Amino acid sequence: MSVDGATVGSIELTKQQACHIAIAGQLLTADRPRDLLATLRGLCSMQLDQTAAIVAEPDLVAWSRLGATYHPEQMRDGLATERTMFEYRNLVYPMSDLDLYRPVMAAWSEGDEGGHSRVRTWMKVNDRFRRYILTELERSGPLQAKDLDDRSVEPWASSGWNNNRNVPLMLEFMEARGEIAVTARERRQRLWDLASRVHPEPSEIIDPADAAQRRRERRMRWLGIAREKVADGPGVPAVVEGVAGIWRVDPDAVDPGALQRPFAGRTAMLSPFDRLVQNRERLRDLFDFEPEEVSHAVLFLLSEQARSMTGAVMDVSAGNSGRITG
């Protein structure tokens, strides 16, 4: 039931409370995470942007949360030697969440959504190529894409960047299916090996529907607050003072204790792709910052080659709902 677009029983939030929930969900309050693994568990994943000329995306995300205690080798060690993290489809996850993503890998072999059917057909036609890669990795792995021959019998056809990129695409599709995995990176280039050498044995077998629900709930935690279409199910309904429409909020963020707890903010340097500023609609509705202004600010900052780190600086101090500055 709704009255004037608001669901009866929705939690009522001020705009400042909503901003604080969004900031806290991204671990950008004055209370910094304990270490890199705690940061990754809180954010669930970090995007690997290997095209950054100055600072790689996960390094800037980690540094903006941890400050001077973070060093890039911590990310490399967590992925390549300590195995507390794993890379999957250009995202870094905590290794403790691997079992939640095994059903995703299985869906690439069995499901039809998201273009999986075309991938399966192409891989079936090129099965000898696929088996050649498995043999080479078992014998000589880890290997880079350049170390493998293109033995496809039917090239991957595309009107874009991926046209005829048969070796990298076969490796990525095999990774998506959980057959192989990135074991490390050398100068940002992926080193591939058999997944059985990189990933531990499953600690639990999770039903695909249960795994999907748990992934959505974790996503709701780092979102903090989002529109219903973005939240995709989890969270409790909420209305924000002065903002039309219904939101979904992380339940832990709106329990009585959390709402009464004083908010302590800080200033953080954010990547233009940081999740706090990534959703331009939410940024406009909650932080009163127009998407066009964000784009201009980001373009300006990206053009500043003299900066040691690029991005938008967001003042998340307690006295402000949040503002972007150059």
Secondary structure, DSSP 8 states (H G I E B T S, - for coil): -EETTEETT-EEE-HHHHHHHHHHHTT-SSS--SSHHHHHHHHS-EE--TT-SSS-HHHHHHHHHHGGG--HHHHHHHHHTS-SEEEETTEEEEGGGHHHHHHHHHHHHH--GGGHHHHHHHHHHTHHHHHHHHHHHHHH-SB-GGGS----SS----SSTTTT-HHHHHHHHHHHTTSEEEEEEETTEEEEEEHHHHS---S----HHHHHHHHHHHHHHHH-EEEHHHHTS-SEEEEETTEEEEEEE-GGGGSHHHHHS-----EEEE-TT-HHHH-HHHHHHHH---HHHHHHHHHHHHT-TT-SS-SEEEE--TTSS-EEE-
